[in-house]
Amino acid sequence: MAQKPSIPKGTRDFGTAEMVGRNYIFDTIKSVFVKYGYQGIETPSMENLSTLLGKYGEEGDKLLFRIQNSGEKADLAPEKGLRYDLTVPFARYVVQHQGEISFPFKRYQIQPVWRADRPQKGRYREFYQCDVDVIGSRSLLNELELVQIVDEVFGKLGIRVCLKINNRKILAGLAEVCGAPDKLIDITVAIDKIDKIGLDAVKEELAEKGLSQEAIAVIEPVLTLSGTTEEKVSRMRTVLSASEVGCKGLDEVSELFGLIAKAGVAINVELDLSLARGLNYYTGAIFEVKALDFQIGSICGGGRYDDLTGIFGLSDMSGVGISFGADRIYDVLSGLNLFPQGMTGSADVLFTNMGEAEVAWSLPVVTALRKRGVRCEIYPDASKLRKQFEYADRKGIRYLAIVGGDEVASGRVTLKNLSTGEQRSEEAQKISDLTW
């Protein structure tokens, strides 16, 4: 008995209808990236495992897909793994190609990544990221530009979002003033889960990681701090007054929010001091975007990393970037019915096939239309008109161009609008001038 075909859990097939929507997302995001001067690159799906390990924290390392057989002798070839994100491979790329790059280097990358995670709603093992990064500059104008890109992308897509911002220096300062500077990673990993598990569970995890109740008492009110950005920063200056790095983080936050106000960003931007972003390589501003009208995890996130390239031998090369989760954005657009109406990806017009003579007569007409950018098909087989009509209807083709013996004799085409049922006769020589 033939085995029933299947695909691995956490992966998906995308049919023609889904691909129309996905390409709409990719094209929209890419158009904004290019507008801001970013250029595209691609990196391999697999990297040497040494490139990936130790960059995402202990929990991230557990989610790496390792390649067991790479077709090379095991004792000679380095171990390999599928990329976990696009940022670490980008850092490797920058170091490896530094002689070919003009800094600051602004790049975008739209490719799939893989994580050995437990599949659930909005969480997949294979998914696409749309990354945009600038490396080789510490200016907060770069952070502002990422905020503007988020604003423009989601404005074009019609998704109402909230952009949350924090700074890892503030969190480092918080670890200092609560007497646990060596627990920064444990603190950030724990509080990064606050939206998923709640404050009480975060406090339990902090205690399990060895933080004292006194330290947790310092952290807790910060995680629930409310008010305007100015009020939050003012209160945090008191909390972090003894921490130089914490005060530096507050200065950066104040400057960035000042730039955002001057730039006239339309989306809701909020300082969220509970935002941690669990990736170890972040050192400054961190970002997270959530949809306001659809229940799902973050649909975009990123931050600043001061020395990610230093791991590969190129020190003092600060960068900042943000990643759009195309798969979750698709789920939001689909769930809120926000995809533009009439998107099918199909041809605009299907020419019927009534026989060899009719097809031969149709070919130059179809060629002229395609040169004008009109998407055309000729039905491949001489079949009953009803069958060809049903094919066009199923594919969402807007017009059926009926070419029979009478049309060939008169030099005209009968056009049928499949949405309205309207039918009219047009001269073949003028059909390419029509508005489709």
N, C-alpha and C positions, 0 to 999 in steps of 0.2 A: 504494500500500500504506500502510495506517495505521501511523503511527510507534508503536513499542513504548513504553508509558509508563514513566517512570523518575523518580527524585528525585535531587537533587544529592548527591555524596559527602559523608559526614559528617553527613547528616541521616537521620531515620527516621520511618516511619509507626508509629503505635501503635494496635493493634486493641483490641477491647473487653476482652480478657483483660489486656493490658498496662496499659490505663487503670485497671482496678480496682486493680492493684498500685501504679501511680503515685499515684492518689488516696489510697490508704492511706498512702503516704509523706508526701504533702502535708498530709493531715489530721492525721497524727501530729505532724509538725514544727510546724504552725500551732498545734495545741492547746497545745504547750509554750511557744511564743512568747507567746501570749495570756496564759497563766498568769503569766508574768513581767512583764506590764504593757505589752507592745509592741503598737503599733497599725499596721495595714496601710496602705501607699500603693502606687501604681503610677506608673511613668514611661513615656514613649514608647519604642517599640522603636528609633527612630532619634534621634540627637542631632546637633547641629551638630558638624562634625568638629573645630572648634577646642575644643570641650568635652572631647573625648576625647584628642586628640594631646598627647603629652608627659607623660602621667600614668602610663604603664605601662612606661616605659623604651624603649630603641631596639628591642628584640626584640618588645615588646608592640605598638608602633606598626605593625610590619610585619604583624601579625595582624588589624588592623582591616579590616572589610568596609566599603568605600566605596560610596556610592550614586551611580551615574553620572547618572541622570536622575530628578530629584525632581518633575518636572512644572512647574518654574518656569524663568524665563529664567536661563540659566547665568551671565550677567554681573551679575545682580542678587541672586541667592539665595546664601546661604552654603553651602559644601560640607557634606554630611551623611554620617554613617556609622552602621552598626548598633552598638548598645552592646556593649562588650567585657566589662563586668561591671556590677554594680548599685551599686557604691560611689561611683564618680565621678558618675553621674547623681544619686545621692542627695545628694552634696555640692552639686551645681548646684541641686537642688530646695530644699535648706535655705536657700541664699543667696537664691533667687528668692522664697521664701515665708516668709522669716524673720519678717515681721510677723504671720503667722498661727500661729506655732509657739510652744509653751511649752517652754522649756529647763530641764533636759536633755530632749532629744527622743528618745524610744524608738520606733523604727519597725521593722517587718518588711516584706519584699518577696519575693514568689515569682513570678518571671517568667523567660522565656528570655533568653539572651545568645548572641552569635555571635563566633567566632574563626576566622580563615582559617588554621587549623592543618592539619597532615598527619593525616588520619584514621587511627586505629589502635585497638586494643582499649582501651576505657575512655576514649578521647579522641574527642570529636565536634566538629563545626563549629557545631552548634546544640545547646544544652543548657540545662537549667533550673538556676537557683541559688535557694536559699532563704536569704535574707540577714536578719540581725538586727543592728542597730546602735543605739548610744546616742551622741549628740553633745551637747556643751555641758558636759562634766564630765571632770575628769582623775583622779577617784577610781579606785583599783584595785579597788574593790568592783564596778565595771562589768566588769572583766576576770574577777573571780571569778564573776559572774553568767553570763557567757558559758561558763565552764567547767562551771557547774552545768547550763546548758541542754544542752551537749554530753553530759554525763553522763546527763541524763534522756531526751533524744531517743534515744540509742543503747541505753539501757536498755529503753525501750518497744519499740524495733525488734528487740531481741534480738541485736544485733551487738556482739561483743567488740572493743573498740578500744583503741588507745594514743593519748593526747593528748600531743603534743610541744610544748614551749614554749621560746622564746628571747626575746631582747630586742635590737632593732636598735641600742640604745645600746651594748650590749656589742660588737657588730660594729663600730660606729663607733670605739669605744675601741681595738679590735684594729687597725683601720686606722691609728690614730694611733701606737700604740706600735711598729708595724712600719715606721713612717716613710713611710706612703703614705696620708695622710688624704684626698687628692684621688682616691683609687682605690676609695672605699667602694662605689660602684655596681658597678664591675668585680668587686670581691671578692664582693659578695653575689650577683651574677648567676652567678658561677662556682661558688661553694660551694652554691648552691641546686640544682645539678645532681648533687651528690655521690651521691645514691641511684641516679641513672640511669647515670652514666658512671664512677663510682668515684673514689677519692682521687687516683690517679696522673694521670688525665685532668684533674681539677680543677687540680692543680699545673701541668700543662702550659698550661692556659688562663690561669692567673694569670701565668705567665711571658710568654705571648704578649701579655698586657695591659700588660706593662712592669714587673711587680713583680720585684724583685731576689731572688736565691736566699736572701739573709739575711732578707728580709721573709717569703718563703714558709716559711722555717724557723721563724719565730715563729708563723705561722698554723697549720701542719700539726699540731702536738701538741694544739692547741685542738680541732681537728675530730675527733680520736680520743679525747678525754678521757672517762674512765669514772669510775664511783663514784656515791655518793649525791649528791643535790642539794647538801647542805651541803659535801661534799668538793669538788665541782666549783666551787662559789662560792668556797670558801676558796682553792683553787689559782688561780682566775682573779683574785682580789684581788691576788695577788702579781704576776701577769702584767700587770694593768691599773693598777697602783698609781700610775703617772704620768699616767693619763688621767682627768680629772674626769667626762667623759661616760660612760666605761666603768664607773667606780665607781657612778655614778648608776643605770646599767642593772642592775648587780648588786644594788643596794639594792632596786630595784623587783622583781626576780626573787625575792629573799628574802622580801619582804613578801607577794607574791602566793602563793608556795608556803605561807607561814604561814597565810594566809586559807583556802587550799584544804584544808589539814590540819584546820583548825577546823570547816570546813563539812561534813566527812564525805563528800567526793566519792568515789564508788565505783570509777570507772574508773582505769586505770593512767595517771598523769600523770608525764611525764619532762622534765627539763631537757636539751635537745639543743642544744649550742653550735654544731653544724654547720647548724642550721636557719636559713635566710636569708629565704625568701619574696621572690622577685625583684622584686616591685612597688616602684616608687620611693617611693610615698607613705607607706610604713610608717616610724614613728619610735620606737616603743616595743615593748611586748609583741607577739610574733607566735606564731600557733598553727597546728598542723597535726595532723590526725587520720588515722590509718591503721587499716584493719581488720586484726585479728590472724589471722583464719582464712581469708582470701581474698586472693590475689595481685592487687593493683590499686594504682593510684596513690593519692594522698591523696583522701579522701572529704569532707573538711571543712577549711577553713583561714581565717585572717583575722589581724587585728592592730590596733594603735593607730596613728592618723594624727593628728598634732598640728595641722596647718594646711592640710588639703586644701581647705577652703572659702576659704582666703586667695587661692587661684588665681582665684576668682570674685569677690573683693572683700570677703569677710567674714573678717577675720583673727582669730587667737587663739580658735579654736573647735575644741577637741580632740574627737576621737571615737574609738570602738573598735567593731569589729564582727567577725562571723564568718559564713561562708557554707557551707551544706550543699549538696553536689553531688548533686542528686536522681537524676541518671542513673547515676552510679557506685554510689550507695546501692541503686538498683534492681538493678544487676548483682550486688552483693554478696548481697542478699536472695534473688535468684533462684538464684545459684550455690550458696548454702548451704541452699536450700529453707526459708527462714525466714518466708515469707509465711504468714499464718494459714490453716489448712485451711478449705475450704468457701467461700472468697471468690470469688464469681462475678460479682457486680453484676447478676445477673439477677433476674427477678421471683421471689417466693416461691411463687406459684401461678398456673397457667394454666387458665382456664376454657375448656372446649371450645365449639366452635361447631357445633351439630347442626342449625341452621336458625333462621329469624327468630323463631319463638315461644320457642324455648329461650334465645336471646340476650336477648330482651326480658325474660324471667323472670330471667336472670342479672344484668342491669344493676344493680338496686338492691342485690343481694347484694355485687357487686364494689365499688359505691360505699361501702357500709358498711365493707368491709374496708380500703379505701384510707384512709378517715377514721381508722381505727385504726392506720394506718402500715404495713399489710401491702401489699407490692408485688404488684400483680395485673396480669395481661394477659387479654384475651379473644382467642382466635385469630380473625383477621379474616375468614377464609373458611370457609364450610360445606364441610368436607372429610371424608375418611375418618378415623376415629378413629386408625388406625395412623399416618397422616401427622402428626396433631397430637401424638401421643405422641412421635414421633421428633423433632419440633421442640423440644418441652420438654426432651427428653433431651440434645439437642445444646447447648442453651443453659444447661444445668445448673440448670433450674428444679426445685425440690424436690417440688412437689405438682401433680398433675393433678386439676382439679375437673371431673368428668364430669357434664354436665347434658343428659339426654335426655328423652324423653317421660315415662318412668316417674318420673324425679326431679321434673319439673314437676308431675305429678299428685299426688305424695306430699308435695311441699314440702320435699324433702330434696336433698342434694348428695352424690355419691359421691366421696370423696377417696382418691386413690391416691398413696402415698409412692413416688416413683420411685427412691429409694435402696434401700429395703428390700423393695419390692413389696407392702407391706401395704396393704390397701384396706378402707375403712369408710364407713358412711353416717352423715351428720350433718344435723340439722335446719337449714334455711337461716337461720332467725331466730337461731340460736345460733352459727353458724359464725364470726361476727366476734369471739366471746369466746374462741376457741381460742388456744392458745399456738403461735406459728409459729416 
